[in-house]
Structures are given as C-alpha cells and as structure tokens.
Amino acid sequence: MYSKATVAGHPVHPMLVAYPVAAYTGTLVGFAVYASNGQQFWLNFAIAMNIAGVGGALLAALPGFADLFLGVPRSSSAMAVGRVHAGVNVLALVLFAISLGLYANHWSGPPRSATPGLALSSAGVLCTVAAGFLGWTLVQDYHIGVRLTRDQVRDEDTVQHLRPLRIHHDKAA
C-alpha cells in the first residue's frame, strides 16, 4: 500500500509529523516551566510552540488523509487502525487548539494560570504518543508507505508460512 502524497517516491506524511510532535512537546514544557516560575517568557514560549504545533499538525494531516483515504483499502484492518490513528491525532489537535484559544490573547500579559494549558497539553501529548504508536503500527505491520522489493515480498511470504503456531500452556498442569 503506497503513499499517495510523495516527493521523489518518499511519503510526505512521515516527513512532516516530527514538527507538530516537537512543538506539542515544547508547548507542554513551556506550560510546565511557566507553572513553576511564572515568567512571561515561558508562557510566550508555550504559545509560540502551540501555534507551530497546530499549524504543523494541519499540514501533516493533509497528506495523512490522502494516504488513508486514497491508498488504504477500505475493508482492510489497516484502514481500521488508520482511522483510529487519524481520530486520536485530530483529538490532540483539538486539545491544542483549545489551549491556543485560551492563551493566545495572553502573549504580553496579563498572566494566566498555567493549569488549563498544562492539562490540555498533557492530554494532547498523550494522544500524540498513542497516535504515534498507531502510526508506526501502520508502517511496521501493514507496510503503509513502504515500497517493498521483490526479495522482501518473497521473504515476507516465506516468514508468514514458517511462523510457529502459538501453543497456550495450561498453568494448572
């Protein structure tokens, strides 16, 4: 299953996801430091990182949706994982967008409690980690965006046929 949004044959979505992940993490760090010291610099840092994260997530989502809805067979288990991956990412985006809405007007003060920002960005980072796990599942298990060589396809087929059956042992025995 090939990516539909590529540059020189390489999928665009994985190229872009590092930016919102880093910015979301920076947002959380900014709010955490602001909560501990109350310095306006750290609130501004959190706001700037949040802007970068939301913008980056919107950009990364475009090729992600193209890959999901144009490149993955609708009835496949990869589609089910992909939809959850997309949904958890959208949830993270919404959480960070809400946080941005709460804090964007506080760039130059007056100070605001860091609690909502900490809560929203913590939940958003957890969603991002979960979405990353699912995204890697799409690559690792379903080879989304991976162009296998003939030898790799042959080796994959061989490995599938040679996998041992899992035997469940009764602990009472």
C-alpha positions in Angstrom: 0.0 0.0 0.0 1.8 3.0 -1.3 1.5 6.6 -0.1 -0.5 8.9 -2.4 1.4 12.0 -1.3 5.0 11.6 -2.1 8.2 13.6 -3.0 10.6 11.6 -5.1 8.8 8.4 -4.1 9.0 9.1 -0.4 5.8 9.6 1.7 5.3 13.2 2.8 3.2 12.5 5.9 6.1 10.9 7.9 8.3 13.8 6.8 6.0 16.3 8.4 4.9 14.6 11.7 8.1 15.4 13.6 7.3 19.1 13.6 4.0 19.0 15.4 5.3 16.3 17.8 8.2 18.5 18.8 6.1 21.6 19.0 3.4 19.9 21.1 6.1 18.7 23.4 7.6 22.2 23.6 4.1 23.5 24.4 3.9 21.2 27.4 7.4 22.1 28.6 6.6 25.8 28.2 3.5 25.5 30.3 5.3 23.3 32.9 8.1 25.8 33.4 5.6 28.7 33.4 3.7 27.0 36.1 6.8 26.6 38.2 8.3 30.1 37.8 5.5 32.4 36.4 7.9 34.1 33.9 6.1 35.5 30.9 8.8 34.2 28.6 7.7 30.6 29.3 4.1 31.4 28.6 5.1 33.1 25.4 7.2 30.0 24.5 4.2 27.7 25.2 2.0 29.9 23.0 4.6 30.0 20.1 5.1 26.3 20.3 1.4 25.7 20.3 1.0 27.9 17.2 3.7 25.9 15.5 2.2 22.6 16.7 -1.3 23.3 15.5 -0.1 24.7 12.2 2.3 21.7 11.7 -0.4 19.2 12.6 -2.8 20.7 10.0 0.0 20.5 7.3 0.9 16.9 8.3 -2.8 15.9 8.3 -3.3 16.7 4.6 -1.0 14.0 3.1 -2.0 11.7 6.0 -5.7 11.9 5.0 -4.7 11.4 1.3 -2.7 8.3 2.2 -5.5 6.9 4.4 -8.5 7.5 2.1 -6.8 7.1 -1.3 -4.1 4.5 -0.5 -5.5 2.1 2.0 -8.2 -0.5 1.0 -11.5 0.4 2.7 -12.2 -3.0 4.1 -8.7 -3.7 5.4 -7.6 -3.9 9.0 -5.1 -1.2 8.1 -8.0 1.1 7.4 -9.4 0.5 10.9 -6.0 1.2 12.5 -5.6 4.3 10.3 -9.0 5.7 11.2 -8.2 5.4 14.9 -4.7 6.9 14.3 -6.3 9.8 12.5 -9.0 10.2 15.1 -6.5 10.3 18.0 -4.4 12.9 16.1 -7.5 15.0 15.5 -8.3 14.8 19.2 -4.8 16.0 20.0 -5.2 18.8 17.5 -8.4 19.9 19.1 -6.9 19.9 22.6 -4.0 22.0 21.5 -6.3 24.3 19.5 -8.5 24.8 22.6 -5.3 25.6 24.6 -4.2 28.1 22.0 -7.6 29.7 22.1 -7.4 30.1 25.8 -3.9 31.6 25.8 -3.3 33.4 22.5 -4.5 36.7 24.0 -2.0 36.5 26.9 1.1 36.9 24.8 2.0 40.1 26.6 0.0 39.5 29.8 -1.8 39.7 32.0 -0.6 36.4 33.4 -3.0 33.5 33.4 -3.0 30.2 35.4 -1.0 27.5 33.7 -3.4 24.8 34.9 -5.6 24.6 31.8 -2.6 24.7 29.5 -0.9 22.0 31.4 -4.0 19.8 31.5 -4.8 20.3 27.8 -1.2 19.9 26.6 -0.6 16.9 28.8 -3.7 15.2 27.4 -2.7 16.3 23.9 0.8 14.9 24.2 -0.6 11.6 25.5 -2.9 11.4 22.4 0.1 12.2 20.2 2.1 9.4 21.7 -0.8 7.0 21.2 -1.3 8.2 17.6 2.4 7.7 17.0 2.2 4.1 18.2 -0.7 3.5 15.8 1.1 5.3 13.0 4.1 3.1 13.5 1.8 0.1 13.5 0.6 1.1 10.1 4.2 1.2 8.8 5.6 -1.8 10.7 2.7 -4.2 10.5 0.8 -3.1 7.4 3.7 -1.5 5.4 1.8 1.7 4.7 4.1 3.9 2.7 6.7 1.2 2.4 7.8 0.1 -1.1 9.0 -3.5 -0.7 11.4 -5.0 -3.2 10.6 -8.4 -4.8 13.0 -10.1 -2.4 11.4 -8.5 0.6 7.9 -9.6 -0.6 9.2 -13.2 -1.1 10.9 -13.2 2.3 7.7 -11.8 3.9 5.7 -14.6 2.3 8.2 -17.2 3.5 8.2 -15.9 7.0 4.4 -15.9 7.2 4.4 -19.6 6.2 7.1 -20.6 8.7 5.8 -18.9 11.8 5.2 -21.5 14.5 1.8 -22.0 16.0 1.3 -20.4 19.4 0.6 -23.0 22.0 -1.1 -22.0 25.1 0.1 -23.9 28.1 -2.3 -24.6 31.0 -0.7 -23.3 34.2 -2.6 -25.9 36.2 -0.8 -28.8 34.5 
